[in-house]
Amino acid sequence: ACVVAFSPWVDMTMTRGSLRRYAMRDTMLPVRRFREVVSYYLQGAMTTNPLASPVYGEFEDPPPALITASKSEILRDDAAAMADRLRLSGGDVALELWKDMPNAWPLFAGLIPEADITIARAGRFIAGHLGAIPSRQS
């Protein structure tokens, strides 16, 4: 019915500018280990394979999407590129870039107010689209 993504890592090529621009500022993810993680994850597969890097995929009639990221995190450009890709495919996308938040801050629900706000917004987004699921009839 819809997609919600918090700080999505959607490009295994590691060519997005925010990886370099915010490498020293992003305390949640160590960029210096990304190549190692990609190598383990892909096991020799192409970094542009859409199954690993959906930003290179083709989407036919994508569902509505809510994508959030911090303006100062290493995955900021991944989030923006995914939003652009879905829009080019005709998708309705809300991209929310938050100021001064760490990567995947909704993990801190109950600890920081911005996490609670983001989770609540995502919940409303999902609830608003659940009626769009086609009913399954036997």
Secondary structure, DSSP 4 states (H G I P E B T S, - for coil): --EEEES----TT---HHHHHTTTT-SSS-GGGHHHHHHHHHTT--TT-TTT-GGG---SSPPPEEEEEETTSTTHHHHHHHHHHHHHTT--EEEEEESS--TTGGGGTTTSHHHHHHHHHHHHHHHHHGGGSPPP--
